[in-house]
């Protein structure tokens, strides 16, 4: 049995809504929201720490949620109203996750290739464009992406959505 939240007035849900909407909140907490099965799978494969998983049982089964329990993640069943308030897209598969941001410092960059291919973007403004750059870099097997002086929050929901 998982925790259940049915009210959009729940303090935790209000906090997550701020996380979704406000770059300042994402920076302050070091957390961000992702939605969708593929996004969740990629976050886990990418070594991101998942704090909690929220699911709407009419779209994401309890057995799917239960399969995530071995990651030591808080699992919360939410109502349709709560899901609609938190979801950025209307076509998501009924699952959201609260994820810890990673710190990406240039000094931590480790390149494995002798002649690496590096994409450098100076001051990109639109979140969707940043996501498209990341998606394209992945398709082109770029070794590293350096975003200098970003004008947008790198954990903006549109960056994440358009990078997949």
LOROBA-309951 format. One record per residue: residue number from 1; y, z, x of N, C-alpha, C, O in turn; residue in three letters. Coordinates in steps of 0.02 Angstrom, whole numbers, always signed. Example, Ala and Ser with C-alpha at 12.3 -4.5 7.8 and 13.67 -1.06 7.14 Angstrom:
2
[1,[-284,+390,+660],[-225,+390,+615],[-165,+390,+660],[-166,+423,+712],ALA]
[2,[-112,+354,+642],[-53,+357,+684],[+2,+394,+645],[+57,+402,+670],SER]
This chain:
164
[1,[-59,+0,+42],[+0,+0,+0],[+62,+0,+44],[+70,+42,+89],UNK]
[2,[+106,-47,+31],[+167,-53,+69],[+225,-22,+31],[+222,-12,-30],UNK]
[3,[+276,-7,+67],[+339,+15,+37],[+365,-41,-8],[+355,-100,+8],UNK]
[4,[+397,-23,-63],[+425,-72,-109],[+499,-59,-119],[+521,-2,-124],UNK]
[5,[+538,-113,-120],[+609,-108,-136],[+623,-160,-190],[+611,-219,-182],UNK]
[6,[+649,-136,-247],[+662,-180,-303],[+736,-189,-320],[+753,-231,-360],UNK]
[7,[+779,-150,-289],[+850,-151,-307],[+893,-181,-252],[+885,-165,-193],UNK]
[8,[+938,-226,-272],[+985,-254,-223],[+1036,-202,-203],[+1074,-212,-155],UNK]
[9,[+1039,-146,-238],[+1085,-91,-222],[+1056,-42,-171],[+1091,+4,-149],UNK]
[10,[+993,-52,-152],[+962,-9,-102],[+1002,-13,-37],[+1020,-68,-15],UNK]
[11,[+1017,+45,-5],[+1058,+45,+56],[+1029,+1,+113],[+1067,-31,+149],UNK]
[12,[+964,+0,+120],[+933,-41,+172],[+944,-116,+158],[+958,-154,+203],UNK]
[13,[+939,-135,+95],[+950,-205,+75],[+1023,-224,+86],[+1038,-279,+108],UNK]
[14,[+1068,-178,+71],[+1139,-191,+83],[+1152,-201,+158],[+1191,-244,+178],UNK]
[15,[+1118,-161,+199],[+1125,-168,+272],[+1098,-236,+295],[+1128,-268,+338],UNK]
[16,[+1041,-257,+268],[+1013,-321,+287],[+1056,-379,+264],[+1061,-430,+298],UNK]
[17,[+1088,-371,+206],[+1134,-423,+182],[+1192,-431,+231],[+1213,-487,+246],UNK]
[18,[+1218,-375,+256],[+1271,-378,+306],[+1247,-413,+370],[+1283,-451,+401],UNK]
[19,[+1185,-399,+388],[+1155,-430,+447],[+1151,-506,+438],[+1164,-544,+485],UNK]
[20,[+1134,-527,+378],[+1130,-599,+363],[+1199,-631,+366],[+1207,-686,+392],UNK]
[21,[+1249,-597,+338],[+1315,-627,+328],[+1363,-619,+386],[+1407,-662,+396],UNK]
[22,[+1357,-566,+424],[+1410,-548,+472],[+1386,-549,+545],[+1340,-513,+564],UNK]
[23,[+1418,-592,+583],[+1404,-596,+655],[+1417,-528,+688],[+1379,-507,+732],UNK]
[24,[+1469,-495,+667],[+1487,-429,+695],[+1430,-379,+686],[+1415,-340,+731],UNK]
[25,[+1398,-381,+628],[+1342,-335,+615],[+1282,-352,+659],[+1248,-308,+684],UNK]
[26,[+1269,-417,+668],[+1214,-437,+712],[+1226,-414,+784],[+1180,-391,+817],UNK]
[27,[+1288,-421,+807],[+1304,-399,+875],[+1300,-323,+882],[+1275,-298,+932],UNK]
[28,[+1324,-288,+831],[+1324,-214,+833],[+1253,-186,+835],[+1239,-139,+872],UNK]
[29,[+1209,-214,+794],[+1141,-187,+787],[+1091,-217,+836],[+1039,-187,+850],UNK]
[30,[+1107,-277,+862],[+1058,-311,+904],[+1000,-339,+865],[+946,-352,+893],UNK]
[31,[+1009,-348,+800],[+957,-373,+755],[+980,-437,+722],[+1040,-452,+719],UNK]
[32,[+932,-475,+696],[+948,-534,+655],[+891,-546,+607],[+836,-518,+614],UNK]
[33,[+904,-587,+556],[+854,-603,+505],[+826,-673,+517],[+862,-719,+535],UNK]
[34,[+761,-679,+506],[+730,-746,+503],[+694,-751,+437],[+676,-700,+406],UNK]
[35,[+683,-812,+414],[+646,-822,+353],[+600,-881,+359],[+617,-932,+388],UNK]
[36,[+541,-873,+332],[+491,-926,+333],[+433,-910,+378],[+439,-875,+428],UNK]
[37,[+375,-937,+359],[+313,-924,+396],[+316,-954,+466],[+297,-922,+515],UNK]
[38,[+340,-1015,+471],[+343,-1048,+536],[+391,-1011,+583],[+375,-1000,+642],UNK]
[39,[+448,-991,+557],[+497,-955,+597],[+469,-889,+622],[+480,-870,+680],UNK]
[40,[+433,-855,+578],[+401,-791,+597],[+349,-802,+652],[+347,-765,+701],UNK]
[41,[+308,-853,+643],[+257,-868,+693],[+288,-885,+761],[+265,-862,+813],UNK]
[42,[+341,-926,+760],[+375,-944,+823],[+409,-885,+856],[+410,-880,+917],UNK]
[43,[+436,-839,+816],[+468,-779,+844],[+416,-736,+879],[+429,-710,+934],UNK]
[44,[+358,-729,+849],[+304,-689,+880],[+280,-723,+944],[+273,-690,+996],UNK]
[45,[+269,-789,+941],[+247,-826,+1000],[+299,-823,+1056],[+282,-823,+1115],UNK]
[46,[+363,-820,+1037],[+417,-818,+1085],[+431,-749,+1113],[+477,-740,+1153],UNK]
[47,[+391,-700,+1093],[+398,-632,+1121],[+453,-590,+1090],[+473,-540,+1119],UNK]
[48,[+477,-610,+1032],[+527,-569,+997],[+493,-509,+965],[+436,-513,+943],UNK]
[49,[+528,-453,+963],[+502,-393,+932],[+523,-393,+859],[+582,-395,+843],UNK]
[50,[+474,-390,+815],[+486,-389,+743],[+491,-316,+722],[+445,-277,+734],UNK]
[51,[+545,-298,+690],[+555,-229,+667],[+523,-219,+598],[+487,-170,+587],UNK]
[52,[+536,-265,+552],[+506,-259,+486],[+497,-327,+455],[+532,-375,+471],UNK]
[53,[+450,-330,+409],[+434,-390,+372],[+445,-375,+298],[+419,-326,+273],UNK]
[54,[+482,-418,+265],[+494,-410,+193],[+464,-471,+159],[+475,-528,+180],UNK]
[55,[+427,-459,+106],[+396,-516,+72],[+400,-509,-4],[+400,-454,-31],UNK]
[56,[+405,-567,-35],[+405,-572,-108],[+335,-595,-127],[+316,-651,-111],UNK]
[57,[+297,-553,-162],[+225,-564,-172],[+208,-626,-213],[+150,-648,-211],UNK]
[58,[+254,-654,-250],[+239,-714,-288],[+240,-777,-243],[+217,-830,-264],UNK]
[59,[+268,-770,-184],[+271,-827,-137],[+233,-815,-72],[+212,-862,-40],UNK]
[60,[+224,-752,-54],[+191,-733,+9],[+141,-678,-10],[+161,-625,-33],UNK]
[61,[+77,-690,+0],[+26,-644,-25],[+24,-578,+13],[+46,-574,+71],UNK]
[62,[-1,-528,-21],[-9,-462,+11],[-57,-467,+70],[-48,-432,+120],UNK]
[63,[-108,-510,+65],[-155,-517,+121],[-121,-548,+182],[-137,-531,+239],UNK]
[64,[-73,-595,+170],[-35,-623,+226],[+7,-569,+258],[+13,-565,+320],UNK]
[65,[+38,-526,+217],[+78,-471,+243],[+35,-422,+281],[+53,-398,+334],UNK]
[66,[-23,-408,+253],[-70,-360,+285],[-92,-385,+354],[-103,-345,+399],UNK]
[67,[-98,-451,+361],[-118,-479,+426],[-67,-464,+480],[-84,-467,+540],UNK]
[68,[-6,-449,+461],[+47,-433,+510],[+45,-359,+531],[+80,-340,+578],UNK]
[69,[+7,-318,+496],[+8,-246,+509],[-15,-227,+579],[+5,-175,+605],UNK]
[70,[-56,-268,+611],[-79,-252,+678],[-24,-260,+731],[-34,-240,+788],UNK]
[71,[+33,-288,+711],[+90,-292,+757],[+133,-229,+754],[+186,-226,+786],UNK]
[72,[+111,-179,+716],[+148,-117,+709],[+218,-130,+680],[+269,-105,+706],UNK]
[73,[+219,-168,+626],[+280,-188,+592],[+284,-151,+525],[+234,-145,+490],UNK]
[74,[+343,-127,+508],[+353,-100,+441],[+349,-157,+391],[+384,-207,+399],UNK]
[75,[+307,-151,+341],[+298,-204,+291],[+325,-179,+224],[+307,-125,+200],UNK]
[76,[+370,-220,+195],[+404,-200,+133],[+396,-256,+82],[+415,-313,+95],UNK]
[77,[+370,-239,+24],[+368,-287,-31],[+434,-283,-68],[+458,-229,-85],UNK]
[78,[+464,-341,-82],[+529,-342,-115],[+525,-382,-180],[+481,-424,-189],UNK]
[79,[+572,-368,-224],[+576,-403,-288],[+607,-473,-279],[+634,-489,-226],UNK]
[80,[+603,-513,-331],[+633,-579,-330],[+708,-574,-320],[+737,-613,-281],UNK]
[81,[+741,-527,-353],[+814,-519,-346],[+833,-502,-273],[+881,-530,-246],UNK]
[82,[+795,-458,-243],[+809,-439,-173],[+797,-498,-128],[+837,-512,-83],UNK]
[83,[+742,-534,-139],[+727,-592,-98],[+783,-644,-103],[+805,-671,-52],UNK]
[84,[+805,-658,-164],[+858,-708,-173],[+924,-686,-141],[+962,-728,-117],UNK]
[85,[+937,-622,-139],[+998,-597,-107],[+995,-606,-31],[+1046,-622,+0],UNK]
[86,[+937,-596,-2],[+930,-598,+71],[+913,-667,+99],[+931,-681,+156],UNK]
[87,[+880,-708,+60],[+860,-774,+85],[+920,-820,+94],[+964,-822,+51],UNK]
[88,[+920,-855,+149],[+974,-902,+164],[+961,-969,+130],[+1007,-1005,+111],UNK]
[89,[+897,-985,+122],[+876,-1049,+92],[+839,-1035,+27],[+810,-981,+19],UNK]
[90,[+840,-1082,-18],[+805,-1073,-81],[+732,-1094,-76],[+693,-1079,-122],UNK]
[91,[+713,-1127,-23],[+645,-1154,-17],[+601,-1115,+31],[+549,-1140,+54],UNK]
[92,[+620,-1055,+48],[+581,-1015,+95],[+515,-994,+63],[+508,-993,+2],UNK]
[93,[+467,-976,+104],[+400,-960,+80],[+391,-887,+61],[+334,-863,+58],UNK]
[94,[+444,-852,+48],[+438,-783,+23],[+433,-730,+76],[+414,-673,+61],UNK]
[95,[+450,-747,+138],[+445,-697,+191],[+509,-697,+233],[+536,-750,+251],UNK]
[96,[+532,-637,+248],[+590,-625,+291],[+569,-574,+344],[+524,-534,+332],UNK]
[97,[+602,-576,+401],[+587,-526,+452],[+652,-505,+486],[+698,-545,+496],UNK]
[98,[+654,-441,+503],[+709,-413,+542],[+685,-413,+614],[+633,-384,+630],UNK]
[99,[+723,-446,+658],[+701,-459,+726],[+752,-433,+776],[+812,-438,+765],UNK]
[100,[+728,-406,+832],[+772,-384,+886],[+794,-445,+927],[+753,-487,+946],UNK]
[101,[+858,-448,+941],[+885,-501,+983],[+860,-491,+1055],[+844,-436,+1076],UNK]
[102,[+857,-546,+1091],[+843,-543,+1163],[+908,-551,+1201],[+954,-586,+1178],UNK]
[103,[+911,-520,+1258],[+968,-530,+1303],[+952,-588,+1349],[+899,-589,+1381],UNK]
[104,[+996,-636,+1351],[+986,-695,+1393],[+1042,-697,+1445],[+1098,-717,+1430],UNK]
[105,[+1026,-678,+1506],[+1076,-679,+1560],[+1058,-735,+1608],[+999,-747,+1622],UNK]
[106,[+1108,-769,+1632],[+1098,-824,+1680],[+1060,-799,+1741],[+1020,-835,+1770],UNK]
[107,[+1073,-737,+1761],[+1040,-709,+1820],[+965,-698,+1809],[+927,-691,+1857],UNK]
[108,[+943,-697,+1746],[+872,-689,+1730],[+834,-755,+1726],[+773,-755,+1719],UNK]
[109,[+870,-810,+1729],[+839,-876,+1721],[+791,-890,+1779],[+810,-888,+1837],UNK]
[110,[+729,-905,+1761],[+678,-922,+1811],[+652,-992,+1795],[+623,-1004,+1741],UNK]
[111,[+663,-1037,+1841],[+641,-1106,+1831],[+578,-1119,+1870],[+574,-1103,+1930],UNK]
[112,[+529,-1148,+1838],[+464,-1159,+1870],[+460,-1227,+1904],[+422,-1236,+1952],UNK]
[113,[+498,-1275,+1880],[+496,-1343,+1909],[+540,-1348,+1971],[+593,-1316,+1975],UNK]
[114,[+519,-1389,+2018],[+558,-1400,+2078],[+624,-1435,+2062],[+676,-1420,+2091],UNK]
[115,[+621,-1482,+2016],[+681,-1519,+1994],[+688,-1509,+1918],[+670,-1554,+1880],UNK]
[116,[+714,-1453,+1897],[+717,-1437,+1826],[+768,-1480,+1789],[+819,-1501,+1816],UNK]
[117,[+753,-1492,+1726],[+799,-1525,+1681],[+834,-1471,+1640],[+802,-1434,+1603],UNK]
[118,[+900,-1466,+1648],[+938,-1413,+1615],[+991,-1445,+1570],[+1028,-1489,+1592],UNK]
[119,[+993,-1423,+1509],[+1045,-1445,+1462],[+1100,-1393,+1462],[+1087,-1334,+1449],UNK]
[120,[+1162,-1414,+1475],[+1219,-1369,+1475],[+1266,-1392,+1419],[+1286,-1450,+1417],UNK]
[121,[+1283,-1347,+1374],[+1330,-1362,+1320],[+1390,-1316,+1327],[+1382,-1256,+1333],UNK]
[122,[+1449,-1345,+1328],[+1511,-1307,+1335],[+1543,-1296,+1267],[+1561,-1344,+1233],UNK]
[123,[+1550,-1234,+1247],[+1586,-1212,+1188],[+1566,-1248,+1123],[+1609,-1271,+1087],UNK]
[124,[+1501,-1252,+1108],[+1483,-1282,+1044],[+1508,-1237,+987],[+1505,-1176,+991],UNK]
[125,[+1532,-1269,+934],[+1564,-1231,+880],[+1519,-1221,+819],[+1516,-1166,+792],UNK]
[126,[+1486,-1273,+798],[+1449,-1270,+734],[+1378,-1245,+746],[+1342,-1270,+789],UNK]
[127,[+1358,-1195,+707],[+1290,-1167,+715],[+1236,-1220,+708],[+1187,-1219,+746],UNK]
[128,[+1243,-1266,+661],[+1193,-1318,+652],[+1186,-1363,+712],[+1132,-1386,+728],UNK]
[129,[+1242,-1375,+747],[+1240,-1417,+807],[+1203,-1381,+864],[+1167,-1412,+902],UNK]
[130,[+1214,-1316,+869],[+1178,-1277,+920],[+1103,-1280,+907],[+1064,-1291,+954],UNK]
[131,[+1084,-1271,+845],[+1013,-1275,+827],[+984,-1344,+843],[+928,-1349,+868],UNK]
[132,[+1022,-1396,+827],[+999,-1465,+841],[+991,-1476,+917],[+944,-1509,+938],UNK]
[133,[+1037,-1449,+956],[+1031,-1453,+1029],[+966,-1420,+1054],[+931,-1447,+1096],UNK]
[134,[+952,-1361,+1026],[+892,-1325,+1046],[+829,-1363,+1027],[+781,-1367,+1065],UNK]
[135,[+829,-1390,+966],[+771,-1429,+942],[+760,-1491,+985],[+704,-1507,+1004],UNK]
[136,[+814,-1525,+1001],[+811,-1586,+1043],[+788,-1568,+1113],[+747,-1604,+1143],UNK]
[137,[+814,-1514,+1141],[+794,-1492,+1208],[+719,-1477,+1210],[+685,-1493,+1258],UNK]
[138,[+694,-1445,+1158],[+623,-1430,+1154],[+582,-1494,+1153],[+531,-1500,+1188],UNK]
[139,[+603,-1542,+1112],[+567,-1606,+1106],[+568,-1645,+1172],[+520,-1681,+1188],UNK]
[140,[+621,-1637,+1211],[+628,-1673,+1274],[+600,-1634,+1333],[+608,-1655,+1391],UNK]
[141,[+567,-1578,+1320],[+539,-1536,+1372],[+590,-1514,+1424],[+576,-1512,+1484],UNK]
[142,[+649,-1497,+1400],[+702,-1471,+1443],[+680,-1402,+1468],[+652,-1363,+1430],UNK]
[143,[+692,-1388,+1532],[+670,-1325,+1561],[+714,-1265,+1542],[+690,-1209,+1538],UNK]
[144,[+778,-1278,+1530],[+823,-1224,+1512],[+883,-1253,+1474],[+903,-1309,+1486],UNK]
[145,[+910,-1213,+1430],[+971,-1230,+1394],[+1022,-1176,+1411],[+1009,-1116,+1403],UNK]
[146,[+1079,-1197,+1435],[+1133,-1150,+1450],[+1191,-1166,+1403],[+1217,-1222,+1402],UNK]
[147,[+1210,-1117,+1363],[+1266,-1125,+1317],[+1323,-1084,+1345],[+1323,-1023,+1341],UNK]
[148,[+1372,-1119,+1373],[+1430,-1086,+1403],[+1484,-1077,+1351],[+1504,-1124,+1317],UNK]
[149,[+1509,-1016,+1346],[+1564,-1001,+1301],[+1551,-1024,+1229],[+1591,-1062,+1201],UNK]
[150,[+1497,-1001,+1198],[+1482,-1022,+1130],[+1537,-998,+1081],[+1562,-943,+1088],UNK]
[151,[+1554,-1040,+1035],[+1605,-1024,+984],[+1572,-998,+920],[+1607,-982,+872],UNK]
[152,[+1507,-995,+921],[+1470,-973,+862],[+1417,-923,+884],[+1394,-924,+941],UNK]
[153,[+1398,-879,+839],[+1346,-830,+851],[+1279,-866,+859],[+1258,-903,+815],UNK]
[154,[+1245,-855,+915],[+1181,-888,+927],[+1126,-866,+881],[+1073,-898,+877],UNK]
[155,[+1135,-810,+845],[+1085,-785,+798],[+1107,-797,+726],[+1080,-767,+680],UNK]
[156,[+1155,-841,+716],[+1177,-862,+649],[+1117,-894,+614],[+1079,-932,+645],UNK]
[157,[+1107,-880,+549],[+1050,-910,+513],[+1047,-986,+518],[+992,-1014,+518],UNK]
[158,[+1104,-1019,+522],[+1103,-1093,+527],[+1080,-1117,+596],[+1051,-1171,+601],UNK]
[159,[+1092,-1078,+648],[+1066,-1095,+715],[+990,-1092,+712],[+955,-1138,+735],UNK]
[160,[+964,-1039,+684],[+892,-1029,+681],[+859,-1083,+638],[+810,-1114,+658],UNK]
[161,[+887,-1093,+578],[+859,-1142,+532],[+858,-1212,+562],[+807,-1247,+558],UNK]
[162,[+912,-1233,+594],[+917,-1301,+619],[+882,-1311,+687],[+875,-1367,+710],UNK]
[163,[+860,-1256,+717],[+825,-1262,+781],[+750,-1275,+772],[+716,-1293,+820],UNK]
[164,[+726,-1268,+712],[+655,-1276,+697],[+640,-1349,+678],[+583,-1366,+665],UNK]
